[in-house]
Amino acid sequence: MNEADTVQILAVAVGILAVAYLFLKLSLRRTMQRIDRLIGDGSDDSVLHYKIEGKAKATVDLSAMKGQHGTVLTALRPYGTVRINGETFHARTEGGFLHKEAQVSVLSSENEDLVVCEADTR
């Protein structure tokens, strides 16, 4: 093995480590966001204390969201985010897949997620 081979192997190893670092950093960020949402500080289970994408905490009564309409921000497979009345919420479908920008209706809330379905577009 000559010096050029050693340099190539070292470059590949550094590249693999960089990719692994970025993957772990992104994974931990999402995990910490989920933990932030789960901890909350409210005593009422129907009220969500949420923090999305580093924004300040807000309090929303999720039970009052039933029947409202919004737009999918990130594809729901079945989890993702939706925008309703200018606010961003974590949401899930009842098992289906909804593409980005699909129109949705809120069916209910479960834990800290809205349960949504595709809005009737007739």
HELIX and SHEET records of a PDB file:
HELIX    1   1 GLU A    3  ILE A   39  1                                  37    
HELIX    2   2 LEU A   62  MET A   65  5                                   4    
SHEET    1   A 2 VAL A  47  TYR A  50  0                                        
SHEET    2   A 2 ALA A  58  ASP A  61 -1                                        
SHEET    1   B 6 HIS A  69  THR A  74  0                                        
SHEET    2   B 6 TYR A  79  ILE A  84 -1                                        
SHEET    3   B 6 GLU A  87  ARG A  92 -1                                        
SHEET    4   B 6 ASP A 113  GLU A 118  1                                        
SHEET    5   B 6 GLN A 103  GLU A 110 -1                                        
SHEET    6   B 6 HIS A  69  THR A  74 -1                                        
END                                                                             
